[in-house]
Amino acid sequence: MATAKKAVAKKSVKTTVIETHHDRVDWRSLYLYAVCLITLLVVLFSTVSLINAIMNAVFPDPAYIDLYSKPETQPSAALLDQQERNNQIQAVKRIFTSFITIAVAAPLYLYHWRQTKKA
C-alpha cells in the first residue's frame, strides 16, 4: 500500500514550464520611424532656411564699406550697387535650394509615414 500512495503522489506533481518571451526589435518599424525623423528634420531646417533666404531677397545685406579706408581707396557707388545685387542673387539661389530640398524631403517623409501606419 505504501508503494501505491507514492505512485499517486508522483503523478499529482505537475511541473511548470516557465516560458521566456524574447521581444525582438522590429527592424522595419525602426527603419521607417528613423527615416521619418530624419526627413522631418530636413524639412524643418529647410523651411527655416527658406524663410531666411526670402528675407535676404526682400531686404538684401548692404554692401560692405570699410570705415577706416582712405577716401581714394573706397569703392565706387557702382561697385556697391553691384555688391548689393550679388547679395540679392545669392538669396534667390538659396530660396530655390531650400525649396528643392523641401520638395524632395516632404514626399519621402509622407511615403514612409504612411508605411508606418500600414504596419
One Martini backbone bead per residue (centre of mass of N, CA, C, O) as a GRO file, in nm:
protein
  119
    1MET     BB    1   0.054   0.065  -0.017
    2ALA     BB    2   0.293   0.257  -0.018
    3THR     BB    3   0.343   0.243  -0.327
    4ALA     BB    4   0.072   0.364  -0.422
    5LYS     BB    5   0.101   0.645  -0.293
    6LYS     BB    6   0.361   0.729  -0.441
    7ALA     BB    7   0.247   0.715  -0.727
    8VAL     BB    8   0.027   0.925  -0.684
    9ALA     BB    9   0.215   1.156  -0.595
   10LYS     BB   10   0.380   1.170  -0.859
   11LYS     BB   11   0.138   1.239  -1.053
   12SER     BB   12   0.041   1.519  -0.908
   13VAL     BB   13   0.296   1.638  -1.001
   14LYS     BB   14   0.363   1.943  -1.146
   15THR     BB   15   0.518   2.090  -1.415
   16THR     BB   16   0.657   2.405  -1.469
   17VAL     BB   17   0.684   2.608  -1.748
   18ILE     BB   18   0.906   2.860  -1.830
   19GLU     BB   19   0.844   3.117  -2.044
   20THR     BB   20   1.037   3.298  -2.264
   21HIS     BB   21   1.001   3.624  -2.396
   22HIS     BB   22   1.132   3.756  -2.691
   23ASP     BB   23   1.192   4.070  -2.782
   24ARG     BB   24   1.199   4.203  -3.092
   25VAL     BB   25   1.318   4.393  -3.329
   26ASP     BB   26   1.157   4.611  -3.548
   27TRP     BB   27   1.322   4.704  -3.825
   28ARG     BB   28   1.110   4.838  -4.001
   29SER     BB   29   1.006   5.046  -3.798
   30LEU     BB   30   1.276   5.172  -3.734
   31TYR     BB   31   1.331   5.271  -4.019
   32LEU     BB   32   1.077   5.442  -4.065
   33TYR     BB   33   1.115   5.635  -3.820
   34ALA     BB   34   1.398   5.737  -3.899
   35VAL     BB   35   1.320   5.861  -4.170
   36CYS     BB   36   1.106   6.050  -4.059
   37LEU     BB   37   1.291   6.214  -3.877
   38ILE     BB   38   1.495   6.312  -4.085
   39THR     BB   39   1.296   6.443  -4.291
   40LEU     BB   40   1.166   6.637  -4.090
   41LEU     BB   41   1.425   6.794  -4.025
   42VAL     BB   42   1.484   6.885  -4.312
   43VAL     BB   43   1.223   7.045  -4.350
   44LEU     BB   44   1.260   7.241  -4.115
   45PHE     BB   45   1.539   7.362  -4.196
   46SER     BB   46   1.447   7.449  -4.483
   47THR     BB   47   1.229   7.645  -4.391
   48VAL     BB   48   1.415   7.837  -4.243
   49SER     BB   49   1.596   7.894  -4.489
   50LEU     BB   50   1.371   8.007  -4.669
   51ILE     BB   51   1.294   8.249  -4.492
   52ASN     BB   52   1.576   8.375  -4.488
   53ALA     BB   53   1.603   8.409  -4.799
   54ILE     BB   54   1.359   8.591  -4.836
   55MET     BB   55   1.464   8.819  -4.656
   56ASN     BB   56   1.727   8.865  -4.828
   57ALA     BB   57   1.573   8.942  -5.091
   58VAL     BB   58   1.410   9.182  -4.977
   59PHE     BB   59   1.665   9.237  -4.761
   60PRO     BB   60   1.952   9.317  -4.841
   61ASP     BB   61   2.264   9.332  -4.791
   62PRO     BB   62   2.482   9.549  -4.746
   63ALA     BB   63   2.745   9.691  -4.841
   64TYR     BB   64   3.078   9.700  -4.790
   65ILE     BB   65   3.231   9.938  -4.564
   66ASP     BB   66   3.528  10.092  -4.498
   67LEU     BB   67   3.589  10.326  -4.248
   68TYR     BB   68   3.932  10.317  -4.259
   69SER     BB   69   3.958  10.413  -4.530
   70LYS     BB   70   4.058  10.576  -4.785
   71PRO     BB   71   3.908  10.775  -5.013
   72GLU     BB   72   4.066  10.652  -5.270
   73THR     BB   73   3.982  10.330  -5.177
   74GLN     BB   74   3.699  10.353  -5.217
   75PRO     BB   75   3.421  10.244  -5.335
   76SER     BB   76   3.199  10.266  -5.563
   77ALA     BB   77   2.868  10.292  -5.630
   78ALA     BB   78   2.861  10.064  -5.843
   79LEU     BB   79   2.996   9.847  -5.666
   80LEU     BB   80   2.784   9.851  -5.440
   81ASP     BB   81   2.544   9.770  -5.619
   82GLN     BB   82   2.664   9.502  -5.715
   83GLN     BB   83   2.686   9.376  -5.432
   84GLU     BB   84   2.381   9.387  -5.368
   85ARG     BB   85   2.290   9.213  -5.611
   86ASN     BB   86   2.452   8.962  -5.531
   87ASN     BB   87   2.304   8.914  -5.266
   88GLN     BB   88   2.026   8.872  -5.400
   89ILE     BB   89   2.102   8.632  -5.581
   90GLN     BB   90   2.186   8.443  -5.350
   91ALA     BB   91   1.906   8.438  -5.218
   92VAL     BB   92   1.757   8.308  -5.457
   93LYS     BB   93   1.923   8.048  -5.458
   94ARG     BB   94   1.840   7.964  -5.166
   95ILE     BB   95   1.543   7.933  -5.228
   96PHE     BB   96   1.568   7.701  -5.432
   97THR     BB   97   1.721   7.505  -5.251
   98SER     BB   98   1.507   7.485  -5.027
   99PHE     BB   99   1.268   7.401  -5.205
  100ILE     BB  100   1.394   7.137  -5.315
  101THR     BB  101   1.439   7.001  -5.044
  102ILE     BB  102   1.140   6.995  -4.968
  103ALA     BB  103   1.040   6.845  -5.231
  104VAL     BB  104   1.198   6.580  -5.147
  105ALA     BB  105   1.141   6.526  -4.833
  106ALA     BB  106   0.830   6.526  -4.804
  107PRO     BB  107   0.755   6.267  -4.967
  108LEU     BB  108   0.931   6.078  -4.801
  109TYR     BB  109   0.784   6.120  -4.540
  110LEU     BB  110   0.496   6.042  -4.631
  111TYR     BB  111   0.557   5.755  -4.721
  112HIS     BB  112   0.676   5.646  -4.449
  113TRP     BB  113   0.433   5.719  -4.272
  114ARG     BB  114   0.230   5.534  -4.421
  115GLN     BB  115   0.388   5.271  -4.362
  116THR     BB  116   0.349   5.281  -4.050
  117LYS     BB  117   0.029   5.259  -4.063
  118LYS     BB  118   0.014   4.969  -4.195
  119ALA     BB  119   0.163   4.804  -3.952
   0.00000   0.00000   0.00000
